[in-house]
Amino acid sequence: MATTKDDAAIGAARLSRNRDQILEELRHVIVGQDEAIELVLTAIFTGGHCLITGVPGLAKTRLVRSLADILDLRFKRIQFTPDLMPADITGTEILEERGGNRTLEFNKGPIFAQILLADEINRTPPKTQAALLEAMQEGHVTVSGHSYPLARPFFVLATQNPIELEGTYPLPEAQLDRFMFNVVIRYLSEDDEVHVVTATTGDDVPRLGKVLDGAGILETQRLVRGVPVAEEVARYAVRLVDATRPGQPNSPEFVQKWVKWGASLRASQSLILGGKARALIQGRYHVSVADVRALAPSILRHRVLTNFFAESDGVDADFVVAKLLETVPVPASGM
């Protein structure tokens, strides 16, 4: 059923209000990470998955656990280690005996949650990392030829530590592409860190209120997909992504020099879908070029693979994306 203008306005106001309430609750336990929280919420409101990158001790795990409480979603955490097996994630069949009859019964693994925290996902081998692929893309798990659907909504929020690279297994490009955002959590400012230190060394334990539930999130996702996008905004997103691909007619010279592989079609889709959620969060019912540009770094940084020349020049994917945002022409009426 088509969304009327009045329904859209009501929905946008409700989503903006929910976002404010979620931020208010999260600020009881998370300080100074509003940008990261906004991106994670955008992913949740669109049905996307998030990769959260940051050094230890910056509350990555606490952010995900707190969100699960506020959104009233079933939460599971998997600590990824080198000896973790795919069955430790998806579950396995066990032999049960009842009344003299033996049958194989499926024992569900921790992936059967609504928010799954894949902690330090780059610490486990690719075979185990790949156990998440079907669940992230298809919303179900297949074991011994039988498919088991996952509860909706379903989100994978994975963390990785960018410092300790010894004994880690970088995520394959196919799996990186399944994550809508790569959210970078940075060090706090001095004032924010003082606030955290004083708040977490006392005996006050904050209690988080519920703001949304699974049904409310699914309704929000439906509303987000109904947001209109002008062709020139969609074309700008496609041109921005296309410019990341070396060998394309419109890719700049620095892309040809520094980039090995560019972003996929999923990047273009994520820019528009994320832009729709960002517009609604800000109380608008249309996507602007500004929405696309604001989300571009977190959507493209893990999809742009730099080469040896970039490494020798001290250039990373964030630098390439920043130069692209300066280079790719912006439509005059798209802002």
C-alpha positions in Angstrom: 0.0 0.0 0.0 1.4 3.4 -0.9 2.4 5.8 1.8 0.5 9.1 1.8 2.2 12.4 2.5 0.5 12.7 5.9 1.5 9.1 6.9 5.1 9.9 5.8 5.2 13.1 7.9 3.8 11.2 11.0 6.3 8.4 10.4 9.2 10.7 10.0 8.3 12.6 13.2 7.9 9.3 15.1 11.3 8.0 13.8 13.0 11.2 14.8 11.5 11.1 18.2 12.5 7.4 18.7 16.0 8.2 17.7 16.2 11.0 20.3 14.9 8.7 22.9 17.4 6.0 22.0 20.2 8.5 22.1 19.0 9.8 25.5 19.0 6.2 27.0 22.4 5.4 25.4 24.0 8.5 26.9 23.5 7.0 30.3 26.2 4.4 29.5 27.9 5.6 26.3 29.6 9.0 26.2 31.0 11.0 23.2 30.3 8.5 20.4 27.2 10.1 18.9 28.4 9.8 15.3 29.0 6.1 15.7 25.7 5.6 17.4 23.9 7.4 14.6 25.5 5.1 12.0 24.6 2.0 13.9 21.0 3.2 14.3 20.8 4.0 10.6 21.9 0.4 9.8 19.2 -1.0 12.2 16.5 1.2 10.7 17.4 -0.1 7.2 18.0 -3.7 8.1 21.8 -3.6 7.5 24.7 -5.0 9.3 27.6 -3.1 10.9 31.3 -3.6 11.2 32.6 -1.6 14.2 36.3 -0.9 14.2 38.2 0.5 17.2 41.0 -0.1 19.7 40.1 -2.0 22.9 38.3 -0.2 25.7 36.2 2.2 23.7 32.8 0.6 24.7 32.2 -1.2 21.4 30.7 -4.3 23.1 28.8 -2.2 25.6 27.2 -0.1 22.8 25.8 -3.2 21.1 24.6 -4.8 24.3 22.9 -1.6 25.4 21.2 -1.2 22.0 19.8 -4.7 22.3 18.3 -3.8 25.7 16.8 -0.5 24.6 15.3 -2.1 21.4 14.1 -5.1 23.4 15.8 -7.6 21.0 17.2 -11.0 21.9 20.9 -10.6 22.2 23.7 -13.1 21.8 27.5 -12.6 21.9 30.1 -14.8 20.2 33.8 -14.3 21.1 35.6 -15.2 17.9 38.8 -17.2 18.5 41.2 -19.2 16.3 39.7 -22.5 17.4 36.0 -21.5 16.8 34.2 -23.8 14.4 31.2 -23.0 12.1 29.0 -25.3 14.2 29.8 -23.3 17.3 27.9 -20.4 15.5 25.1 -22.1 13.6 24.4 -25.0 15.9 24.7 -28.8 15.3 22.6 -31.9 15.1 22.7 -34.2 18.2 21.5 -37.7 18.6 18.5 -37.9 21.0 16.9 -41.1 22.4 13.2 -41.0 23.4 11.2 -44.1 24.0 13.7 -46.4 22.4 13.8 -44.3 19.3 16.9 -42.3 18.2 16.5 -39.2 16.2 18.7 -36.3 15.2 17.6 -33.0 16.6 19.0 -29.6 15.7 20.5 -27.7 18.7 20.4 -24.1 17.7 23.6 -22.0 18.0 24.0 -18.4 19.2 23.3 -17.1 15.7 19.6 -17.6 16.5 19.3 -14.2 18.0 18.0 -10.8 16.8 21.2 -8.9 17.6 24.3 -10.9 17.2 27.6 -9.4 18.5 30.5 -11.0 16.6 33.3 -9.9 18.9 36.7 -9.6 17.3 35.5 -11.3 14.1 39.0 -11.1 12.5 40.4 -13.5 15.1 38.8 -16.6 13.6 39.7 -18.4 10.3 37.7 -17.6 7.1 35.9 -20.9 7.2 34.3 -19.9 10.5 33.7 -16.3 9.4 31.9 -17.6 6.3 29.3 -19.3 8.6 27.8 -15.8 9.0 27.4 -15.2 5.3 24.2 -17.1 4.6 22.6 -15.7 7.7 23.5 -12.1 6.9 22.4 -12.3 3.3 19.4 -14.7 3.3 18.1 -14.6 6.9 18.3 -18.3 7.5 20.8 -21.1 8.3 21.3 -24.3 6.5 22.6 -27.4 8.4 22.6 -30.9 6.9 20.4 -29.8 4.1 17.7 -28.3 6.3 17.1 -24.5 6.4 16.2 -22.8 9.6 14.8 -19.3 9.5 16.2 -16.6 11.8 13.9 -14.3 13.7 13.3 -10.9 12.3 14.7 -8.3 12.7 18.2 -9.8 12.6 21.4 -7.8 12.8 25.1 -8.8 12.9 27.2 -6.2 14.6 30.8 -7.3 14.4 33.8 -5.7 16.1 37.4 -5.8 15.1 40.7 -4.5 16.6 42.8 -2.6 14.0 46.0 -2.8 16.1 46.9 -6.4 16.8 47.2 -7.9 13.4 49.4 -10.9 14.5 47.3 -14.1 14.5 44.3 -12.4 12.8 42.5 -13.3 9.6 41.4 -10.3 7.6 37.8 -10.6 6.4 37.4 -11.7 2.8 36.1 -9.1 0.4 32.8 -11.0 -0.1 32.1 -10.8 3.6 33.2 -7.2 4.0 30.7 -6.3 1.3 27.8 -7.7 3.4 28.4 -5.1 6.0 26.5 -1.9 5.2 28.8 0.3 7.4 32.3 0.2 8.7 31.9 2.4 11.8 35.2 3.7 13.3 35.0 4.4 17.0 37.7 6.8 18.1 39.3 8.0 21.3 37.2 10.3 23.6 37.9 13.9 24.2 39.5 14.8 27.6 36.1 16.1 29.0 34.2 13.0 27.8 36.9 10.6 29.2 36.7 12.4 32.6 32.9 12.0 32.6 33.2 8.3 31.8 35.9 7.7 34.5 33.9 9.4 37.2 30.6 7.8 36.1 32.0 4.2 35.9 34.0 4.2 39.1 31.0 4.8 41.4 28.2 2.5 42.6 25.5 3.9 40.4 24.3 1.3 37.8 22.1 3.0 35.2 18.9 1.2 34.1 18.0 1.5 30.4 14.4 2.0 29.3 12.8 0.3 26.3 12.2 2.5 23.3 11.3 0.1 20.4 10.7 -3.5 19.9 11.1 -5.9 16.9 7.7 -5.1 15.4 8.4 -1.4 15.7 11.8 -1.8 13.9 10.3 -3.8 11.1 7.7 -1.1 10.6 10.4 1.5 10.6 12.3 -0.4 7.9 9.2 -0.5 5.8 8.8 3.3 6.2 12.4 3.9 5.3 12.1 2.0 2.0 9.1 4.2 1.1 11.1 7.4 1.1 11.4 8.8 -2.4 14.8 9.6 -4.0 15.3 11.9 -7.0 17.0 10.4 -10.0 19.8 13.0 -9.9 20.6 12.0 -6.2 20.6 8.3 -7.2 22.8 9.1 -10.2 25.2 11.0 -8.0 25.5 8.0 -5.6 26.1 5.6 -8.6 28.8 8.0 -10.1 30.5 8.3 -6.7 30.7 4.5 -6.4 31.7 4.1 -10.0 34.6 6.5 -9.5 36.1 4.1 -7.0 36.6 1.5 -9.7 39.9 1.6 -11.5 39.6 1.1 -15.3 36.3 2.9 -15.5 36.0 5.9 -17.9 35.0 8.2 -15.0 37.5 7.1 -12.4 40.1 9.8 -11.5 43.8 9.4 -12.0 44.5 8.9 -8.3 42.0 6.0 -8.3 43.9 4.4 -11.2 47.1 4.8 -9.2 46.1 3.8 -5.7 43.0 1.5 -5.9 43.2 -2.2 -6.7 39.4 -2.9 -6.5 36.5 -0.5 -6.1 33.1 -0.7 -4.5 30.3 -3.0 -5.6 26.7 -2.4 -6.5 25.9 -3.0 -2.8 27.7 0.3 -2.0 25.3 2.3 -4.3 22.3 0.6 -2.8 23.6 1.3 0.8 24.2 5.0 0.0 20.6 5.4 -1.1 19.0 3.2 1.6 21.1 4.8 4.3 20.3 8.2 2.9 16.6 7.4 3.2 17.0 6.5 6.9 19.1 9.6 7.6 16.5 11.8 5.9 13.7 10.4 8.1 15.8 10.6 11.2 16.3 14.4 10.5 12.5 14.8 9.9 12.7 14.9 6.1 10.9 12.7 3.6 13.3 13.0 0.7 17.0 12.0 0.2 19.5 14.8 -0.5 23.0 14.6 -1.9 24.2 15.8 1.6 22.8 12.5 3.0 24.8 10.5 0.5 28.0 12.4 1.1 27.6 12.1 4.9 27.4 8.3 4.7 30.0 7.8 2.0 33.1 7.3 4.2 31.5 4.6 6.4 30.0 2.8 3.4 33.0 3.0 1.1 36.0 2.6 3.4 35.8 -1.2 3.7 34.9 -1.6 0.0 37.8 0.3 -1.5 40.8 -1.9 -1.6 44.1 0.0 -2.0 47.2 -1.3 -3.6 51.0 -1.4 -3.0 51.4 2.1 -4.5 48.9 3.5 -2.0 50.7 1.8 0.9 54.1 3.2 -0.2 52.5 6.7 -0.5 50.9 6.4 3.0 47.4 6.5 1.5 44.5 4.6 2.9 40.9 4.1 1.8 39.6 7.0 3.9 41.9 9.4 2.1 40.8 8.0 -1.3 37.1 8.5 -0.4 37.7 12.0 0.9 39.4 12.9 -2.4 36.5 11.4 -4.4 34.0 13.5 -2.4 36.0 16.6 -3.5 36.3 15.3 -7.1 33.0 13.8 -8.2 30.7 16.7 -9.4 27.7 17.4 -7.2 24.4 18.1 -8.9 23.4 21.7 -8.5 19.9 21.0 -7.2 20.6 17.9 -5.2 21.6 19.3 -1.9 
